[in-house]
Amino acid sequence: MGNLLRNAVQLKRKKLMNKLINCGIYKKNNKHLYELTLSELEKEYKIYMDTNGLMSHSEGRG
């Protein structure tokens, strides 16, 4: 179970890092994306999406 959760977190981190890189974001506060936690990556992606008036594919319109 532990490996399954760890793999799921790593996969989600990779997907978020790729999304941020595609948006032109490579670092946050002098830290490379791979140094950030999943929570930090999610926060940065949400900030980017909110700032640019966008919604991610997984979010519904409400």
C-alpha positions, 0 to 999 in steps of 0.5 A: 500500500505504501508503494502504491501511494508513493507512486501515485504522489510521484506521478501527480508531481510529475504531471504538475511539473510538466503542466507548470513547465508548459506554462513557462514556470521552471522555478519558485523562489529560487527552487526548481520544481522538482524540489517542491512538494506536491502541495506546493506544486498544486498551489503554484498551478492553482495560482497560475490558473487563477491569475490567468483566468483559466481552469484546469481540465479536471475542474468544473465550471461553477 
